[in-house]
Amino acid sequence: MRTAAVAFLKQCKNYYHFKPCLLETTRSFFLSSASVYPKPFTTPLQVRSIAAEAENVAGFDEMVAGTHRKYYMLGGKGGVGKTTCAASLAVKFANNGHPTVVVSTDPAHSLSDSFAQDLTGGHLVPVQGVESPLFALEINPEKTREEFRSASQGRSENEVRDVISSMGLGMLADQVLQLFESQEYSMFTRIVFDTAPTGHTLRLLSFPDFMDASIGKMMKIKKKLASASLAVKSLLGKVEKPQDASESDKLERLKERMTKVRDLFRNSVTTEFIIVTIPTGMAISESSRLKASLSKEHVPVQRLVVNQVLPPSSPDCKFCAVKRKDQMRAIKMIQNDRELASLRLIQAPLVDAEIRGVPALKFMGDMVWR
């Protein structure tokens, strides 16, 4: 058993030190960081992709064409590299002449880590090192939560419990509409969303229907009760001042905002949802369910990014060969999957260093978004 363990560790060592059994693409760049980091990186770093560059082109020429505004939402299972893919796409757009903003709607924000820059605070932050304006934004949920709590005052716990549990969606609706309507954001022609993991995204898409079903009912019941109460008090000769409708108005406005966001997400001319996954059976299965749910909500999906793909390997790296075989089985699942087979398949390579900072994101984007 010890001999087998030693042999396995040797295989792992070969794998992680990137012996010649792996196909390599080597590029050099300097890592840079914003002033938030006390000691900026200045050492040249070579990053190698230990897989072939993306086997199937992403159709970036189509994505970058035109000057009218387009929205790209990247989503999928947690931990598959959504943030890196979203950030690299934003850098690619900016370097191709599009003023761009990349927005994180994931409560576990990672954009700051990807850009090696402090992007917290809930406001637009300029990203340095790109050829056209690029801004990043990590949404702060507190403002919308407070607004909703205020709008829900005076209602029973049962009436608002489900709505409060979905507050992350309301904040996204506000921010999306700001990007869509506010003059402050009018300069941007490409808007990239790093969305929350699959479950949160699906709740967002179904939230307007939930609002119609729950808040709509709540408001109708309140109006009926208020009308009946007024009639009884009139019979008794009591005069009551008209009730303040501001709370109901706030809920109604929130519902309208969510409906606008849903309509925007369904617009195939301006919007595309890109599914990001990794080549494992579990991740592919979840991606298939996500695609089915997106189709049900009429959200346009054209591309599937399979991240961290290994290349063919020589016989002396058995670990690599076994891992590659397992990944190819997962990719075969995609080709045979009713939901995923029709999507444009983008195989993104595994690299041997962390993708962090604009130079590294440009390197990643040039490999993936072709």
Phi, psi and omega in degrees: 000320178297319179300318180296320180295318178298317179298319179297317180296324177296320178297317179298320179298315176302317182295310186283341174266003172058060177293171183299355178292349182254142173285133185233144169238118186249131175224152181244145174200167177260132172281135176235157178220158179284173184295346179297337178264125188295329182235092181301147178284132178231005183274130177299134182236128176265125177244130181244135170275128181262025169223163176297154176298163188316120187292321180248125184296151183279348186075041184295330178303322177291320183292326185269348184290144176086156181252355177286156187291140175225148179246133176235123179249125178252126183211168180158193181299148178296140175085013181264356179101027180300316184295316179298316179295318180294315181295320180293325177293319178298316178298319180297316177300313182298320180286351175253022169095004181261119168301125193227148170230136176247129188241129175262122175253007180276125179305327176270077187300134178234000182298320179302319179292319182296319182269357184053046186207144181283113182245012183284168176116348177075024178223165181294134178234126179291139177259130183271153172097015178238165189275334174239165181304129174227125178238154178232151184213125171255113188294134176262117186284348191295323183299312182290325177301315181295320179300317183288322177299319179296318181293335185264002181298140179089355179262157182289160180298320181295327183292324188251357186301311181293325180292316179300324181293345182251021187297335177300335181281323178298320180296323179294320179301315179302313184291320179299316181292327174298316178297330184276325190248330188287141177296331180301329184257007188293338183287340188279131177255348175226128179235121184247129179252126169266099190274167177290166179305165192316309185301316179296319181297317180293324176296322178300314184294328181267355185298319178302320178295321176298319179298317178300317185287320186266304184291322177302315179296316181302316182291322178295316179297318180297320179295319179296316179296319180296321179294315179296319180297319179295320180296316180297315181293328177294319178297328180273000178080015179264136178254130182241137176295145178301140180286148176289122184267010187297324182295313178296323179298321179297316179295320179296319179294321178298317178298319179296320180295317180296323179294321178297319179296316179301316179297322178296316180297334182270356183279106184288345179282323187251346191229142173216135175260125180251121180275132177247134181214181173233160186279068171230154182300317181296317181293320179295319179298317178294323178296323177296318178294322177297315179299319179298318180292320177297319178297320179298325179271004178064034177269126183290128178229127180236335189233146176230119178263121173259109188267156173066044181273132177272156178271174169300148183231160180280162186300338184284355176242084184293324177302314180298318182296318180294317180296317179299317180298318178296319178294321180294328175297319180294319179294326175298325175301320179298314183295336180257002183273132183298325182278323190262339188300329184277352183280154174289119186269125179242114179264108182267134187283154169282137179242161188263018175210158180293134178275108186208128183096158185300316180301318179292322178293325176295317177302313179296315182297323180292333177280321190269310187267083183241000000 
